[in-house]
């Protein structure tokens, strides 16, 4: 079920988080009824992305990154039409085909991947899928697989980035 409302872009003025959209409490209650805080967010009927409902002291919100802010020409305090629906996908992002194939074909890689916390699985799926070029997706998927197998399932993003660079230069 979709929940539509209008919000205003706010800025935390923080080094960690900047732009966000407050979400009404009643919308949060409906969306999190089953304990899931992952959502699909659509802004101004034109830009859709996966996100999480987050809470600060006083209210719930959805983070808006600088790229989305710029793409939609948003400024602080500008009104934004927001539509939220529960994200029922396994990872909060679509699974890139090369990563899916490697998980299906390599038992040890699959074991290491699924032993990671859900948030880290989601990060790896996003990392492999954020590039659209099939060869780049394959390179990232191979780097992820090799890294997890080399480290016995321990995820170190600095080392993983080095593997990605290596696979991109093959």
N, C-alpha and C positions, 0 to 999 in steps of 0.2 A: 504494500500500500504506500503510495506517495503522499508526502506531506509538503504542501507549498505554503510559503510565507514570505514576507519582505523583511529584510534585515539591513543593517548599515555596516559598511566596512569599517572596522576599528583597527587600531594599532596599539600593540602592547608596549612599544618603545623599549624592547628588550633585545639583548644580543641573541637569545635563543629563539624566540618567536616574535614575529612582527604582525602581519595582517591576519585578521580573522573575522568571522561573522558570528555574532551571538545567535543562539538557537533557543527558541521558547521552551520552557520547562515541559509543557504539555506534549510538545513534539518529541522531546527526548524520552519522556515516559513511554510513549507509544512505540518508538523505534527500539528501545532497549528492553522491552517487555520480556524477551527471551534471553537477555543477558549479552547480546551481541552489540558492540558499539561501532562496528564497521558499517559504513554507509556508501551509497552512490549519491554524489552531490551534483546537481545541475544548476548552473548560475545563468540568469537572464535567458533561459531557454536555449542557450547556445554552447555552453562549455560543460562537459560532464567529466568527472574524475572520481576516483576512489579516495575515501578519507576515513577518519575516525572521529567520533564525537568525543570531545575532550572537555574537561572541567577545570576552571580556575576557582578561586574562592567563592565568587559571587554568581557565576553563570556558566552554562555550557556553550561550546563554540566549535566551529570548524575552521581549521587553518586554511589560509589562502596564500599560495606562494607568489613570489614576485612575478613569475612568468604569467600566471593566470591573471593577476592584477593588471599587468601591462597589456596582455592580449585583449582583455575586456574593457580597457581604458577606465579602470576604476580608480577613484581617489578616496582618501579617508573621509568617512561620513557620507559617502555616496550611497544611495539606496540600491539594493541588489535583490532581484527576485530569486529566491532559493527554493529548490525542490529536493527533498531528501527521501530516499527509500533504503530499506535494509539491504546490505550487501550479503547475499547468501552464497557467494562463490567461495570455494575452498581457500583461496589465497588472497582475495581482495583485488586481484589482477588476473587477466587471462593468462593461462599457462602457454609460454612460447613452445612451439612444436619441437624444436631441437632439444630443449630441456626435458620435455615430456618423453621423447623417444629415448634419451639417455637414461632417464629414471626407470623406464620400462625394461631396458636392455641390460642395465648393470645393477646387479643385486646389492653389491657393497655400497655403491653410490646412493642407491635408493634407501638403504638402511641408515646411512649417515645423514642424508637429507631429512628424512622423516623423524629422526631422533632430535633434530634441532627444535627449539621453541617455535611456535607458530609465527611469531613476529619475524624471526630470522628467516624462516622459509619464505614468508611474504616478501622480505627484502631481496632475497636471491631471485625469486620469480620476477619481481619488478626490475631488478638489475639486468637480467637476461632479456626481458621483453621491452625495455625502454628504447632499444634501437630497433628500427624497422627492417633494416637490411638483413636478409636471411643468413648470409655468411657471417655477419657480425653477431647475430644471435647464436649461431653455432659456435663461434669462437668463445663467446662468453659462457655458454653452456659447458663446453669442454674445459674451460678454465675453472669453472665452479666444481665440476666433477673431479678434475685432477687435484684441485686444492683440498677438497674434503677427503679424498682417498689418501693423499699424502700426509694429512694432519690427523688421520684417525677420527675424522668427524668434527674436529675443532675448527671453528670459524674465526679467522683473523682477517679482517678486511684489508689491512695494509698488505699482507702477503697475497691475498686474493687479487688485489689490484695489480700487483707485480705479475701474477700469472696471466691476467687478462692482457696486459701489455705484451707479454711474451707470445700468447696465442694470436694476438692481432698482428704481430710482426712475422708470423710464419709464412 
